[in-house]
Amino acid sequence: MYIEVSDVSKTIKGIKVLDHITLSLSTGKIYGIQGKNGSGKTMLLRAISGLIFPDQGKVMVDQDILGKDRDFPKDIGILIGYPDFVPYLSALDNLKQLNRIRKRTDEERLYEVLQDVGLEDAGDKIFRRFSMGMKQKLGIAAALMDHPKLLILDEPTNALDRESVAKLRNLLIKEKERGSCILLSSHDKEEIEALSDEVIQMEDGKIIESFAVDR
């Protein structure tokens, strides 16, 4: 998968949330978008996801221009905003519901991804009784369950403890090795550098710096 963001600008309610953004993203890498709240990082993820379309410029995923050739990337896993699921269903039953719609994986994989994120002991507990950390883990599991070619996670470490962040890092490495293109966002520079291969720093809707992370 190859993603090309070409001179993208977007204004919402008189505020320029994306300002002439240009970047190229390819498979087998983890890209971290870092910036404070309001810097434009979430809006950039939304544009690449097809959740908003630019006023100027284009977002191309492989050969498809979003908003013209298709609305959304073909093979995407996404967590943007607050994880929201059917409140009276368990973690497993919520993933089963999603899988009935997507029809991309089997039940064995659902058990596996719940174990991967640390929800193997959630049992029959229903979503509305989950802690914030458990809800975040289920959101990550839903994004990962199909092994998507494009994985987009907005502030994925919210409400996660250190052990869970380490698990997330290992999961992302596995998905990268499968050939996924992974985009993360965080306001925390140290955290995003720990999770990413390349960091893109944003401020006021603009990319101000990008660099590879030395390990």
Secondary structure, 3 states (H helix, E strand, C coil): CEEEEEEEEEEECCEEEEEEEEEEEECCEEEEEECCCCCCHHHHHHHHHCCCCCCEEEEEECCEEECCCECCCCCEEEECCCCCCCCCCEHHHHHHHHHHHHCCCCHHHHHHHHHHHCCCCCCCCEHHHCCHHHHHHHHHHHHHCCCCCEEEEECCCCCCCHHHHHHHHHHHHHHHHCCCEEEEEECCHHHHHHHCCEEEEEECCEEEEEEECCC
